[in-house]
Amino acid sequence: MSVEFSGIERRLDELSERLARLTPLRERPRSDFDVDPYLRDIAERNLEVAAQRCIDICHRIIALE
């Protein structure tokens, strides 16, 4: 793989990791998140980082053009 795409690959790997961390939380009912601020924080942070990685990937692709 060329160097220019290695940054994208790294970000995709982290995106996959963050989404994997969220997968077990899908089965949790909404009420669990309402009463447990720590659980909510875990979900929010992983969603935040996943979204940021998507933005980073887009910026990198634009920069390559």
NORKAZI-V469431 format. One record per pair of residues at least 12 apart in sequence whose C-alpha atoms are under 8 Angstrom apart, sorted by the first residue. I is the first residue (numbers start at 0). J is the second residue. Records with the same first field share a line. If there is no record, write none. Layout:
I = J ; J
This chain:
3 = 63
6 = 59
7 = 56 ; 59 ; 60
10 = 52 ; 53 ; 55 ; 56
11 = 52 ; 56
13 = 49 ; 52
14 = 48 ; 49 ; 52 ; 53
17 = 45 ; 46 ; 48 ; 49
18 = 45 ; 46 ; 49
20 = 45
21 = 42 ; 45 ; 46
24 = 42
